[in-house]
Amino acid sequence: MKSLISILSILFIFIISACAGPRLHMTQQQEADMLYAKASQLQDEESFDEANTQFEEYAKKYPESKRADNAKLQIADTNFQQGKYDQAIAVYQEILTQYQESDASDHALLSIGDVYFININTMKLLKHITRYFRSIQDLEQILRSMPVIEYVQ
């Protein structure tokens, strides 16, 4: 919802400025806002790879901007949601390193814990499934080794 309001307000500003007179060069802040708005729109349209590319470009061009940490966070969260856990962790760690004082840093740390929690539960599930299939194989082997009794069949 916040991104929609941001996009609409940015579009409104640009429409008003376009109607105001001769076209002037955009400021660096305006360029940054447009790039972030484009990335947010792509994400809302579920074009996640394109959105990540735009957010990455934003973070590279404007590393000191107020939204650079959030751009990185959007990339990491999208990777997390798509199950790309290794990529998500790498970006979360970048956030922890580059934006230590940011709220995004707290979110990144929590999300890294979530990734490890998911992986631990996945490993436990695989362990139980493996044990289950071994039990079935053991049971089949026992049944094959037993003498055939006509009443059992």
Secondary structure, DSSP 8 states (H G I E B T S, - for coil): -HHHHHHHHHHHHHHHHHHSSS-----HHHHHHHHHHHHHHHHHTT-HHHHHHHHHHHHHH-TTSTTHHHHHHHHHHHHHHTT-HHHHHHHHHHHHHH-TTSHHHHHHHHHHHHHHHHHHHHHHHHHHHHHHHHHHHHHHHHHHHS---TTT-
